[in-house]
Amino acid sequence: MTSLPSAKAGTIKIGFPVSGLLLITLLAGSLLGGVDLPSQWMSPCPDNTTSSCRGTAIVEAANPAPSSVWKFSRTQGAKDGESFAAITKTADTTQSDPDFAGLIVRCAPKGKIDVLVALIRPFPPRSHPKVTIAASGGGTLTFDASMAAAGAAVLLPDEVAAFAAGKWQSTASLSVVVRESDSEIKGVVALNGLREAYHSLLANCSQ
């Protein structure tokens, strides 16, 4: 059963090692504007300050949940009263490389939905990796992607959001391969519970 607990307020600062659900929850917060990630994961702020780059984190990250559960997080934006939501799912560790963390689906500005692949080992921030996604029910697609969170997450193109809103909700799992230069990271993410989690995300996007 999908679990979408309420978020608790608080600023979270972390150091290595970080893995699994906690990592991608924190990544989701960073991507939405709020969590203080380790310095090597963060792009420098234009004015050498942090306040203009991110707001205060509002995430639920107490006890790691099973990988079968979608995790909800909400992050406060830079503007007063602005906040964003995301759902995250950790990888099936028995079928994934150690550097593959999981999947993030987040609210984006102007009513968009973004889909990202979270990584343990960052790629260079200006990388444009090739991402191949194979659904367990059949069908394989390859996309040109970009990097987010200073290379710690792969931002998939806009058209991927349509799969998260439709076909993937009746798909058991996804096999993902991220290729950049001579590096390759593979992972598998179970999609059970995505339908309920996705609808809960949409209900929270504008809040």
C-alpha positions as CSV (number, residue, x, y, z in Angstrom):
1,M,0.0,0.0,0.0
2,T,1.2,3.5,-0.9
3,S,2.4,5.5,2.1
4,L,2.4,9.3,1.8
5,P,3.0,10.6,5.3
6,S,2.7,14.3,6.2
7,A,5.8,16.4,6.0
8,K,7.6,17.8,9.1
9,A,9.4,21.1,9.1
10,G,13.1,21.5,9.7
11,T,16.3,22.2,8.0
12,I,18.4,19.1,7.3
13,K,22.2,19.1,6.8
14,I,23.9,15.8,6.0
15,G,27.3,14.3,5.5
16,F,28.4,11.1,3.7
17,P,27.5,8.3,3.6
18,V,23.9,8.8,2.5
19,S,21.9,6.1,0.7
20,G,18.5,4.9,-0.4
21,L,15.3,6.7,0.5
22,L,17.0,9.4,2.6
23,L,19.3,10.3,-0.3
24,I,16.6,10.7,-2.9
25,T,14.3,12.5,-0.4
26,L,17.1,15.0,0.2
27,L,17.7,15.2,-3.5
28,A,14.1,15.9,-4.2
29,G,14.3,18.8,-1.7
30,S,17.4,20.1,-3.3
31,L,15.8,20.0,-6.8
32,L,12.8,21.8,-5.5
33,G,14.9,24.5,-3.9
34,G,15.5,23.6,-0.3
35,V,17.8,21.0,1.2
36,D,21.5,21.6,2.0
37,L,23.3,18.9,0.2
38,P,27.1,18.2,0.6
39,S,29.1,21.0,-0.9
40,Q,30.5,18.9,-3.7
41,W,26.9,18.4,-4.9
42,M,26.0,22.1,-5.0
43,S,26.6,24.6,-7.8
44,P,28.0,27.8,-6.5
45,C,25.5,30.6,-5.9
46,P,26.0,33.6,-8.2
47,D,26.5,36.0,-5.3
48,N,28.4,33.5,-3.1
49,T,25.5,33.2,-0.7
50,T,23.2,30.3,0.0
51,S,20.0,32.2,0.9
52,S,19.3,33.2,-2.6
53,C,19.8,29.7,-4.0
54,R,17.5,27.7,-1.7
55,G,14.9,27.9,1.0
56,T,14.2,25.9,4.1
57,A,13.7,22.1,3.7
58,I,10.4,20.6,4.7
59,V,10.8,16.9,4.4
60,E,9.9,13.7,6.1
61,A,13.2,11.7,6.5
62,A,13.1,10.1,9.9
63,N,13.1,6.3,9.4
64,P,13.8,4.8,6.0
65,A,10.7,3.1,4.5
66,P,10.8,-0.1,2.4
67,S,11.7,0.4,-1.3
68,S,8.1,-0.6,-2.1
69,V,6.8,2.7,-0.7
70,W,6.6,6.0,-2.6
71,K,7.9,8.7,-0.3
72,F,6.3,12.2,-0.3
73,S,8.3,15.3,0.5
74,R,7.5,19.0,0.4
75,T,10.1,21.8,0.2
76,Q,9.7,25.5,0.8
77,G,10.7,27.7,-2.1
78,A,12.7,30.9,-2.1
79,K,9.6,33.0,-2.0
80,D,7.4,33.4,1.1
81,G,4.5,30.9,1.0
82,E,6.0,29.1,-2.0
83,S,6.4,25.3,-1.7
84,F,6.8,22.3,-4.0
85,A,6.1,18.6,-3.7
86,A,7.7,15.4,-4.9
87,I,7.4,11.7,-4.7
88,T,10.4,9.4,-4.6
89,K,11.0,5.6,-5.0
90,T,14.2,3.8,-4.1
91,A,15.8,1.3,-6.5
92,D,15.5,-2.4,-6.2
93,T,19.0,-2.9,-4.7
94,T,19.1,-6.6,-5.7
95,Q,18.9,-5.6,-9.4
96,S,20.6,-2.2,-9.4
97,D,24.2,-0.8,-9.5
98,P,25.3,0.7,-6.2
99,D,25.4,4.2,-7.8
100,F,21.7,4.0,-8.8
101,A,19.5,5.5,-6.1
102,G,16.0,5.6,-7.5
103,L,13.3,7.7,-9.2
104,I,11.9,11.2,-8.4
105,V,8.6,12.7,-9.8
106,R,8.3,16.3,-8.8
107,C,6.0,19.3,-9.3
108,A,7.6,21.9,-11.5
109,P,6.7,25.6,-12.3
110,K,3.8,26.4,-14.6
111,G,2.0,23.2,-13.8
112,K,4.6,20.9,-15.2
113,I,5.7,17.5,-13.8
114,D,9.4,16.5,-14.0
115,V,10.8,13.0,-13.8
116,L,14.4,12.4,-12.6
117,V,16.7,9.5,-12.0
118,A,18.6,9.9,-8.7
119,L,22.3,8.9,-8.6
120,I,24.7,8.1,-5.7
121,R,27.7,9.1,-7.8
122,P,27.2,12.4,-9.5
123,F,28.1,13.0,-13.2
124,P,29.6,16.3,-14.3
125,P,26.8,19.0,-14.0
126,R,27.0,19.9,-17.7
127,S,26.7,16.3,-18.9
128,H,24.0,15.2,-21.3
129,P,23.7,11.5,-20.7
130,K,21.7,9.0,-22.8
131,V,19.0,7.3,-20.7
132,T,17.3,4.1,-21.9
133,I,14.1,3.0,-20.1
134,A,12.6,-0.4,-20.6
135,A,9.1,-1.1,-19.1
136,S,8.5,-4.6,-17.7
137,G,5.4,-5.0,-19.9
138,G,7.4,-4.2,-23.1
139,G,8.7,-1.2,-24.8
140,T,12.1,0.5,-24.7
141,L,12.8,4.2,-25.2
142,T,16.1,6.2,-25.2
143,F,16.2,9.9,-24.3
144,D,18.8,12.7,-24.2
145,A,18.8,14.0,-20.7
146,S,20.4,16.8,-18.7
147,M,21.7,17.0,-15.1
148,A,20.2,18.6,-12.0
149,A,21.3,18.9,-8.4
150,A,24.9,19.5,-9.5
151,G,25.0,16.2,-11.3
152,A,23.4,14.1,-8.6
153,A,20.1,13.6,-10.6
154,V,19.3,13.1,-14.3
155,L,16.5,15.3,-15.5
156,L,14.5,13.5,-18.2
157,P,12.8,15.4,-21.1
158,D,9.3,16.8,-20.7
159,E,7.6,14.0,-22.7
160,V,8.5,11.5,-20.0
161,A,6.0,13.1,-17.7
162,A,3.2,11.6,-19.9
163,F,4.4,8.1,-19.1
164,A,4.4,8.8,-15.3
165,A,0.8,10.1,-15.7
166,G,-0.3,7.1,-17.8
167,K,1.4,3.9,-18.9
168,W,3.8,3.6,-16.0
169,Q,0.9,3.5,-13.5
170,S,0.0,0.0,-14.8
171,T,3.6,-1.1,-15.3
172,A,5.3,-3.4,-12.7
173,S,8.8,-2.0,-13.0
174,L,11.3,0.0,-15.1
175,S,14.8,-0.9,-16.0
176,V,16.9,2.2,-16.5
177,V,20.4,2.6,-18.0
178,V,22.2,5.9,-17.8
179,R,25.2,6.3,-20.1
180,E,27.6,9.2,-20.0
181,S,31.0,9.0,-22.0
182,D,32.4,5.6,-20.9
183,S,30.3,5.4,-17.7
184,E,27.1,3.3,-17.4
185,I,24.8,3.1,-14.4
186,K,21.9,0.6,-14.4
187,G,19.0,0.2,-12.1
188,V,15.5,-1.2,-11.6
189,V,12.6,0.6,-9.9
190,A,9.3,-1.1,-8.9
191,L,6.3,1.1,-9.8
192,N,3.7,-0.5,-7.6
193,G,1.7,2.3,-5.9
194,L,2.5,4.9,-8.5
195,R,-1.1,5.6,-9.4
196,E,-2.1,6.6,-5.9
197,A,1.2,8.4,-5.2
198,Y,0.9,10.4,-8.5
199,H,-2.6,11.6,-7.8
200,S,-1.6,12.6,-4.3
201,L,1.3,14.5,-5.8
202,L,-1.0,16.4,-8.2
203,A,-3.3,17.3,-5.3
204,N,-0.3,18.9,-3.5
205,C,1.4,20.6,-6.4
206,S,-0.5,23.9,-6.1
207,Q,-0.5,24.0,-2.3
